[in-house]
Amino acid sequence: MEHFSLPALSRIVISGGMHGNEMTGVYVVREISKKKVDKIGSASLTTVLSNPEAVKVCQRYINKDLNRCFTNALLSAPLTASSPYETKRAHELNALFGPKGSPQAVDILCDLHNTTANMGMCFIFYRLDWITLHIIKYIQSKASFGPVRAIQLDTPLPEAYSFESVAKHGFTLEVGPQPTGVIRADIYNMVMETLNHIMDWLEKFNSGCTFEGGEVEAFCKTNALDYPRDPTTNDIIAAVHPQLQDNDFKLLRPGDPIFQSFNGETVKYEGEEAYPFFVNECAYYEKKIAFQLARKISISLPSISVTKD
């Protein structure tokens, strides 16, 4: 593939506490702030607790999910005195680190999240962005822990709803399993190691290193499945089947068990072959999602280097 010369990356943001009960990002941001780290080579580094009011009470959110408030439509809508707290906070964050889609937006935004699902370390991103994909490729070659996976959300940028979409190059680090309101040392260590590798990559890129092209395997989200429900009460009547539980990213085939009803019956999968993820995620019960599905793709990367003056 061809070679791309890309602008230097001068403004970097690491955010935690988007959901106030996902504790790794909260403690990582506090630790970086405590050490007063504000530079990565020639680039500035800013940390932010995205939803401080939710962090105070260790809840996912106060009024609504802040990480669904960053679509162009929501960010351009006028605020009123009765606007939900998270809607107002999204406008504040967009003003600080965007505006979304503008030349003034920060270069890199890494938003730290936890999942209760057994997903390990995952990068979640929206578009085919060479910077993000090269960072993923680099981390995959350096990480001392298990698989580092890439998840692509096939959503147009104006409709992209999460915080990282505000930046020129944004991605989420989704790491688990970790219960809400809890900090696990192994998960914390995975995130800190990943951030150190990201900082190393950024220094090398801005210093003029060339990163050769290659391939990155990614999981492209296709759809989601809800739990079986009582047609009258809408109550859940089955749990994720033991053979699916904790088996995120394991190929799911037609006929495989996916739910076990509370009276002992097995519900089998009837769709096309796919890869499940966010299996039995605690926060998705309210969204009526038992797990999401993806197809596996391979993305070809060009070589890249910083544009020279």
C-alpha positions as a Markdown table, in Angstrom:
| # | Residue | x | y | z |
|---|---|---|---|---|
| 1 | Met | 0.0 | 0.0 | 0.0 |
| 2 | Glu | 1.0 | 3.6 | -0.4 |
| 3 | His | 2.6 | 5.8 | 2.3 |
| 4 | Phe | 0.9 | 8.6 | 4.2 |
| 5 | Ser | 2.5 | 11.6 | 5.8 |
| 6 | Leu | 0.3 | 12.9 | 8.6 |
| 7 | Pro | 0.4 | 16.0 | 10.8 |
| 8 | Ala | 2.1 | 15.8 | 14.2 |
| 9 | Leu | 0.0 | 15.0 | 17.2 |
| 10 | Ser | 0.3 | 17.9 | 19.6 |
| 11 | Arg | -2.8 | 17.6 | 22.0 |
| 12 | Ile | -3.5 | 14.4 | 23.8 |
| 13 | Val | -6.4 | 13.7 | 26.2 |
| 14 | Ile | -6.9 | 10.7 | 28.6 |
| 15 | Ser | -10.3 | 10.6 | 30.1 |
| 16 | Gly | -11.8 | 8.5 | 32.9 |
| 17 | Gly | -15.0 | 8.4 | 34.8 |
| 18 | Met | -17.3 | 8.7 | 31.8 |
| 19 | His | -19.4 | 6.2 | 33.8 |
| 20 | Gly | -19.0 | 7.0 | 37.5 |
| 21 | Asn | -18.8 | 3.3 | 38.6 |
| 22 | Glu | -16.1 | 2.2 | 36.1 |
| 23 | Met | -13.2 | 2.6 | 38.4 |
| 24 | Thr | -10.1 | 1.9 | 36.5 |
| 25 | Gly | -10.3 | 5.2 | 34.5 |
| 26 | Val | -11.1 | 7.1 | 37.6 |
| 27 | Tyr | -7.9 | 5.9 | 39.4 |
| 28 | Val | -5.7 | 6.1 | 36.3 |
| 29 | Val | -6.6 | 9.7 | 35.7 |
| 30 | Arg | -6.1 | 10.6 | 39.4 |
| 31 | Glu | -2.7 | 8.9 | 39.4 |
| 32 | Ile | -1.5 | 10.7 | 36.2 |
| 33 | Ser | -2.8 | 14.0 | 37.6 |
| 34 | Lys | -1.0 | 13.3 | 41.0 |
| 35 | Lys | 2.3 | 12.8 | 39.1 |
| 36 | Lys | 1.7 | 16.0 | 37.2 |
| 37 | Val | 2.5 | 14.4 | 33.9 |
| 38 | Asp | 1.5 | 17.0 | 31.3 |
| 39 | Lys | 3.8 | 16.2 | 28.3 |
| 40 | Ile | 4.4 | 13.3 | 26.0 |
| 41 | Gly | 7.6 | 14.4 | 24.3 |
| 42 | Ser | 6.6 | 17.5 | 22.3 |
| 43 | Ala | 2.8 | 16.9 | 22.8 |
| 44 | Ser | 0.7 | 18.2 | 25.7 |
| 45 | Leu | -1.2 | 15.7 | 27.8 |
| 46 | Thr | -4.5 | 16.6 | 29.6 |
| 47 | Thr | -6.5 | 14.3 | 31.9 |
| 48 | Val | -10.1 | 14.7 | 32.7 |
| 49 | Leu | -12.8 | 13.1 | 34.9 |
| 50 | Ser | -15.6 | 13.2 | 32.4 |
| 51 | Asn | -18.5 | 12.7 | 34.7 |
| 52 | Pro | -17.4 | 14.0 | 38.1 |
| 53 | Glu | -20.9 | 14.1 | 39.7 |
| 54 | Ala | -21.5 | 10.4 | 38.8 |
| 55 | Val | -18.0 | 9.5 | 40.2 |
| 56 | Lys | -18.9 | 11.2 | 43.5 |
| 57 | Val | -21.8 | 8.8 | 44.0 |
| 58 | Cys | -20.3 | 5.8 | 42.2 |
| 59 | Gln | -23.1 | 5.6 | 39.7 |
| 60 | Arg | -23.0 | 5.0 | 35.9 |
| 61 | Tyr | -24.7 | 8.4 | 35.4 |
| 62 | Ile | -26.9 | 11.0 | 37.1 |
| 63 | Asn | -29.7 | 11.7 | 34.6 |
| 64 | Lys | -28.7 | 9.9 | 31.4 |
| 65 | Asp | -25.8 | 8.0 | 29.9 |
| 66 | Leu | -23.2 | 10.7 | 29.1 |
| 67 | Asn | -21.5 | 8.4 | 26.6 |
| 68 | Arg | -24.6 | 8.7 | 24.4 |
| 69 | Cys | -24.7 | 12.5 | 24.3 |
| 70 | Phe | -22.1 | 13.3 | 21.6 |
| 71 | Thr | -24.0 | 13.1 | 18.4 |
| 72 | Asn | -23.9 | 16.3 | 16.3 |
| 73 | Ala | -27.7 | 16.6 | 16.8 |
| 74 | Leu | -27.3 | 16.6 | 20.6 |
| 75 | Leu | -24.3 | 18.8 | 20.7 |
| 76 | Ser | -25.9 | 21.4 | 18.5 |
| 77 | Ala | -29.2 | 21.5 | 20.4 |
| 78 | Pro | -29.8 | 24.5 | 22.6 |
| 79 | Leu | -29.5 | 24.0 | 26.4 |
| 80 | Thr | -32.1 | 25.1 | 28.8 |
| 81 | Ala | -32.4 | 25.2 | 32.6 |
| 82 | Ser | -34.1 | 21.9 | 32.5 |
| 83 | Ser | -31.6 | 20.1 | 30.3 |
| 84 | Pro | -30.2 | 16.9 | 32.0 |
| 85 | Tyr | -26.9 | 17.2 | 33.7 |
| 86 | Glu | -25.1 | 14.9 | 31.3 |
| 87 | Thr | -26.4 | 16.9 | 28.3 |
| 88 | Lys | -24.9 | 20.0 | 29.8 |
| 89 | Arg | -21.6 | 18.2 | 30.6 |
| 90 | Ala | -21.4 | 16.9 | 27.0 |
| 91 | His | -21.5 | 20.5 | 25.7 |
| 92 | Glu | -18.8 | 21.5 | 28.2 |
| 93 | Leu | -16.5 | 18.6 | 27.1 |
| 94 | Asn | -17.1 | 19.4 | 23.5 |
| 95 | Ala | -16.2 | 23.0 | 24.1 |
| 96 | Leu | -13.0 | 22.0 | 26.0 |
| 97 | Phe | -11.8 | 19.3 | 23.6 |
| 98 | Gly | -13.6 | 19.9 | 20.3 |
| 99 | Pro | -15.6 | 21.2 | 18.8 |
| 100 | Lys | -16.4 | 17.8 | 17.2 |
| 101 | Gly | -15.4 | 17.7 | 13.6 |
| 102 | Ser | -13.4 | 20.9 | 13.7 |
| 103 | Pro | -9.7 | 21.7 | 13.1 |
| 104 | Gln | -9.5 | 22.9 | 16.7 |
| 105 | Ala | -10.4 | 19.5 | 18.1 |
| 106 | Val | -7.7 | 17.6 | 20.1 |
| 107 | Asp | -5.6 | 15.2 | 18.2 |
| 108 | Ile | -5.9 | 12.1 | 20.4 |
| 109 | Leu | -8.7 | 11.3 | 22.9 |
| 110 | Cys | -8.4 | 8.0 | 24.8 |
| 111 | Asp | -11.5 | 7.3 | 26.9 |
| 112 | Leu | -11.1 | 4.6 | 29.6 |
| 113 | His | -13.9 | 2.2 | 30.3 |
| 114 | Asn | -14.6 | -1.0 | 32.2 |
| 115 | Thr | -16.9 | -3.8 | 31.3 |
| 116 | Thr | -18.3 | -6.6 | 33.4 |
| 117 | Ala | -17.9 | -8.9 | 30.4 |
| 118 | Asn | -14.9 | -11.1 | 29.8 |
| 119 | Met | -13.5 | -9.0 | 27.0 |
| 120 | Gly | -9.9 | -8.4 | 28.1 |
| 121 | Met | -8.3 | -5.3 | 26.4 |
| 122 | Cys | -10.3 | -3.9 | 23.5 |
| 123 | Phe | -9.9 | -0.7 | 21.4 |
| 124 | Ile | -13.2 | 0.6 | 20.2 |
| 125 | Phe | -13.3 | 3.1 | 17.3 |
| 126 | Tyr | -15.6 | 4.4 | 14.6 |
| 127 | Arg | -13.8 | 5.0 | 11.4 |
| 128 | Leu | -10.9 | 3.7 | 9.4 |
| 129 | Asp | -8.3 | 6.0 | 11.0 |
| 130 | Trp | -4.7 | 5.2 | 10.2 |
| 131 | Ile | -3.4 | 6.8 | 13.5 |
| 132 | Thr | -5.8 | 4.7 | 15.7 |
| 133 | Leu | -5.2 | 1.5 | 13.7 |
| 134 | His | -1.4 | 1.9 | 13.8 |
| 135 | Ile | -1.6 | 2.5 | 17.6 |
| 136 | Ile | -3.6 | -0.8 | 17.9 |
| 137 | Lys | -1.1 | -2.6 | 15.7 |
| 138 | Tyr | 1.8 | -1.4 | 17.9 |
| 139 | Ile | 0.1 | -2.3 | 21.2 |
| 140 | Gln | -0.7 | -5.8 | 19.8 |
| 141 | Ser | 3.0 | -6.3 | 19.2 |
| 142 | Lys | 4.1 | -5.0 | 22.6 |
| 143 | Ala | 1.5 | -6.0 | 25.2 |
| 144 | Ser | 2.7 | -8.5 | 27.8 |
| 145 | Phe | -0.9 | -9.7 | 28.5 |
| 146 | Gly | -3.5 | -11.6 | 26.5 |
| 147 | Pro | -5.1 | -10.6 | 23.2 |
| 148 | Val | -5.6 | -6.9 | 22.3 |
| 149 | Arg | -8.7 | -6.7 | 20.2 |
| 150 | Ala | -10.1 | -4.0 | 17.9 |
| 151 | Ile | -13.8 | -3.3 | 17.6 |
| 152 | Gln | -15.2 | -1.1 | 14.8 |
| 153 | Leu | -18.5 | 0.6 | 15.2 |
| 154 | Asp | -19.8 | 1.2 | 11.7 |
| 155 | Thr | -21.5 | 4.6 | 12.5 |
| 156 | Pro | -21.2 | 7.8 | 10.5 |
| 157 | Leu | -19.2 | 10.4 | 12.5 |
| 158 | Pro | -22.2 | 12.9 | 12.9 |
| 159 | Glu | -24.2 | 10.1 | 14.5 |
| 160 | Ala | -21.3 | 8.8 | 16.6 |
| 161 | Tyr | -22.5 | 9.1 | 20.2 |
| 162 | Ser | -19.5 | 8.6 | 22.4 |
| 163 | Phe | -16.9 | 11.0 | 23.8 |
| 164 | Glu | -13.9 | 9.9 | 21.7 |
| 165 | Ser | -15.7 | 11.0 | 18.5 |
| 166 | Val | -15.0 | 14.6 | 19.5 |
| 167 | Ala | -11.3 | 14.2 | 18.7 |
| 168 | Lys | -9.5 | 14.0 | 15.4 |
| 169 | His | -8.4 | 10.5 | 16.3 |
| 170 | Gly | -10.4 | 9.0 | 19.2 |
| 171 | Phe | -10.8 | 5.6 | 20.7 |
| 172 | Thr | -12.1 | 3.9 | 23.8 |
| 173 | Leu | -10.1 | 1.4 | 25.9 |
| 174 | Glu | -12.8 | -1.1 | 27.1 |
| 175 | Val | -11.3 | -3.5 | 29.7 |
| 176 | Gly | -12.7 | -6.3 | 31.7 |
| 177 | Pro | -14.0 | -8.2 | 33.4 |
| 178 | Gln | -14.4 | -5.9 | 36.3 |
| 179 | Pro | -17.5 | -5.4 | 38.5 |
| 180 | Thr | -18.9 | -1.9 | 38.8 |
| 181 | Gly | -17.7 | 0.1 | 41.7 |
| 182 | Val | -14.6 | -2.1 | 42.1 |
| 183 | Ile | -10.9 | -1.6 | 41.2 |
| 184 | Arg | -8.9 | -4.7 | 40.2 |
| 185 | Ala | -5.1 | -4.5 | 40.2 |
| 186 | Asp | -4.7 | -6.8 | 37.1 |
| 187 | Ile | -7.1 | -4.6 | 35.1 |
| 188 | Tyr | -5.4 | -1.4 | 36.3 |
| 189 | Asn | -2.0 | -2.8 | 35.3 |
| 190 | Met | -3.2 | -3.7 | 31.8 |
| 191 | Val | -4.5 | -0.2 | 31.3 |
| 192 | Met | -1.4 | 1.5 | 32.6 |
| 193 | Glu | 0.8 | -0.7 | 30.4 |
| 194 | Thr | -1.3 | 0.1 | 27.4 |
| 195 | Leu | -1.2 | 3.8 | 28.0 |
| 196 | Asn | 2.6 | 3.6 | 28.4 |
| 197 | His | 2.8 | 1.9 | 25.0 |
| 198 | Ile | 0.5 | 4.5 | 23.5 |
| 199 | Met | 2.7 | 7.3 | 24.8 |
| 200 | Asp | 5.8 | 5.5 | 23.5 |
| 201 | Trp | 4.2 | 5.3 | 20.0 |
| 202 | Leu | 3.2 | 9.0 | 20.1 |
| 203 | Glu | 6.8 | 10.0 | 20.9 |
| 204 | Lys | 8.2 | 7.9 | 18.1 |
| 205 | Phe | 5.6 | 9.1 | 15.6 |
| 206 | Asn | 6.2 | 12.8 | 16.4 |
| 207 | Ser | 10.0 | 12.2 | 16.3 |
| 208 | Gly | 9.8 | 11.1 | 12.7 |
| 209 | Cys | 9.7 | 7.3 | 12.9 |
| 210 | Thr | 8.1 | 5.5 | 10.0 |
| 211 | Phe | 5.5 | 2.8 | 10.9 |
| 212 | Glu | 5.3 | 0.1 | 8.3 |
| 213 | Gly | 2.0 | -1.0 | 6.9 |
| 214 | Gly | 0.4 | -4.4 | 7.7 |
| 215 | Glu | -2.9 | -5.9 | 8.7 |
| 216 | Val | -5.1 | -5.4 | 11.8 |
| 217 | Glu | -7.9 | -7.9 | 12.6 |
| 218 | Ala | -11.0 | -6.2 | 13.8 |
| 219 | Phe | -14.5 | -7.1 | 14.9 |
| 220 | Cys | -17.2 | -5.0 | 13.1 |
| 221 | Lys | -20.4 | -4.8 | 15.1 |
| 222 | Thr | -23.4 | -6.1 | 13.2 |
| 223 | Asn | -26.3 | -6.3 | 15.7 |
| 224 | Ala | -27.4 | -7.1 | 19.3 |
| 225 | Leu | -29.7 | -9.6 | 21.0 |
| 226 | Asp | -31.9 | -9.1 | 23.9 |
| 227 | Tyr | -32.8 | -11.6 | 26.6 |
| 228 | Pro | -35.9 | -13.7 | 26.2 |
| 229 | Arg | -38.8 | -11.8 | 27.8 |
| 230 | Asp | -42.3 | -12.5 | 29.0 |
| 231 | Pro | -44.6 | -11.1 | 26.4 |
| 232 | Thr | -47.1 | -9.8 | 29.0 |
| 233 | Thr | -44.8 | -8.4 | 31.7 |
| 234 | Asn | -41.6 | -7.8 | 29.6 |
| 235 | Asp | -39.6 | -9.4 | 32.4 |
| 236 | Ile | -36.5 | -11.4 | 31.6 |
| 237 | Ile | -37.2 | -15.1 | 31.6 |
| 238 | Ala | -33.8 | -16.5 | 30.8 |
| 239 | Ala | -30.1 | -15.9 | 31.6 |
| 240 | Val | -27.0 | -16.2 | 29.3 |
| 241 | His | -26.3 | -19.9 | 28.9 |
| 242 | Pro | -23.2 | -21.2 | 30.8 |
| 243 | Gln | -21.6 | -22.2 | 27.5 |
| 244 | Leu | -21.8 | -18.6 | 26.2 |
| 245 | Gln | -21.0 | -16.9 | 29.5 |
| 246 | Asp | -17.4 | -15.5 | 29.6 |
| 247 | Asn | -16.8 | -16.6 | 26.0 |
| 248 | Asp | -16.7 | -13.2 | 24.4 |
| 249 | Phe | -15.2 | -13.3 | 20.8 |
| 250 | Lys | -15.6 | -17.1 | 20.5 |
| 251 | Leu | -17.3 | -18.0 | 17.2 |
| 252 | Leu | -21.1 | -18.5 | 17.7 |
| 253 | Arg | -22.7 | -20.9 | 15.2 |
| 254 | Pro | -26.3 | -21.7 | 14.5 |
| 255 | Gly | -27.6 | -24.2 | 17.1 |
| 256 | Asp | -25.2 | -23.1 | 19.8 |
| 257 | Pro | -26.9 | -22.5 | 23.2 |
| 258 | Ile | -27.2 | -18.8 | 24.1 |
| 259 | Phe | -29.8 | -18.7 | 26.9 |
| 260 | Gln | -31.0 | -20.9 | 29.7 |
| 261 | Ser | -34.6 | -20.2 | 30.8 |
| 262 | Phe | -35.4 | -20.1 | 34.5 |
| 263 | Asn | -37.3 | -23.4 | 34.1 |
| 264 | Gly | -34.3 | -25.1 | 32.6 |
| 265 | Glu | -34.9 | -24.9 | 28.9 |
| 266 | Thr | -32.1 | -24.1 | 26.4 |
| 267 | Val | -32.5 | -21.4 | 23.8 |
| 268 | Lys | -30.3 | -21.9 | 20.7 |
| 269 | Tyr | -28.8 | -19.4 | 18.4 |
| 270 | Glu | -30.6 | -19.1 | 15.0 |
| 271 | Gly | -28.6 | -16.4 | 13.2 |
| 272 | Glu | -25.5 | -16.4 | 10.9 |
| 273 | Glu | -22.1 | -17.2 | 12.3 |
| 274 | Ala | -20.9 | -14.3 | 14.4 |
| 275 | Tyr | -18.6 | -13.3 | 17.3 |
| 276 | Pro | -20.4 | -12.3 | 20.5 |
| 277 | Phe | -19.0 | -9.6 | 22.8 |
| 278 | Phe | -20.3 | -7.5 | 25.8 |
| 279 | Val | -21.8 | -10.9 | 26.9 |
| 280 | Asn | -24.0 | -10.3 | 29.9 |
| 281 | Glu | -22.7 | -6.7 | 30.4 |
| 282 | Cys | -24.3 | -5.3 | 33.6 |
| 283 | Ala | -24.9 | -1.8 | 32.1 |
| 284 | Tyr | -26.7 | -3.1 | 29.1 |
| 285 | Tyr | -29.6 | -4.7 | 31.0 |
| 286 | Glu | -31.4 | -1.3 | 30.9 |
| 287 | Lys | -30.6 | -1.1 | 27.1 |
| 288 | Lys | -32.2 | -4.5 | 26.6 |
| 289 | Ile | -29.0 | -6.0 | 25.3 |
| 290 | Ala | -27.8 | -9.5 | 26.3 |
| 291 | Phe | -24.8 | -9.4 | 24.0 |
| 292 | Gln | -23.6 | -7.8 | 20.8 |
| 293 | Leu | -22.5 | -9.6 | 17.6 |
| 294 | Ala | -19.7 | -8.9 | 15.2 |
| 295 | Arg | -18.2 | -10.2 | 12.0 |
| 296 | Lys | -14.4 | -10.5 | 11.8 |
| 297 | Ile | -12.6 | -8.3 | 9.2 |
| 298 | Ser | -9.0 | -7.7 | 8.2 |
| 299 | Ile | -7.9 | -4.1 | 7.6 |
| 300 | Ser | -4.9 | -3.3 | 5.5 |
| 301 | Leu | -2.8 | -0.4 | 6.8 |
| 302 | Pro | -0.5 | 1.9 | 4.8 |
| 303 | Ser | 2.9 | 2.9 | 6.2 |
| 304 | Ile | 2.7 | 6.3 | 7.9 |
| 305 | Ser | 5.1 | 8.9 | 9.3 |
| 306 | Val | 4.8 | 12.5 | 10.5 |
| 307 | Thr | 4.7 | 15.3 | 8.0 |
| 308 | Lys | 8.1 | 17.1 | 7.9 |
| 309 | Asp | 8.3 | 20.8 | 8.0 |
